Amino acid sequence: MNAQVRIRILGADDHRADAVERVVTLDNDADPLASRDAIAIAQRVELCFPDFTDGRAFSQAYLIRRRLGFTGDLRATGDVLADQLVQMERTGFTSAVLKEGVDPADAKRQLERFASFYQGDVVREAPFRQREA
């Protein structure tokens, strides 16, 4: 895979210690476009996964990156499991707080499972068609 920066994997203690001044927290049923002014000046946006089967935060992340152009830390919180991390990364998340009991080593292995993708995503337009310089 290319030399991209991977999603940061955090535990609950790391998340609490990672304090920044301007944080926007959105429930997964909130419209990110309605919070565009707050997001524009935020250092971090936190999106909640209340249950691992509820993926609305993936759509929010994509909107925040692509339509709003947010370049800060986009963090997944809540019921975050290791097998969701690849999709989180592809939709624009830069950090994720693992659910209690999820092994960080398992999460890191999950990120290394796929070397590339046919589809484009928030990070890459069409990685399988592009050659690295």
Beta strands, then each sheet from edge to edge (+ up, - down):
strand 1: 8-10
strand 2: 23-26
strand 3: 44-49
strand 4: 73-78
strand 5: 95-97
sheet 1: 1+ 5+ 4+ 3+ 2+
end
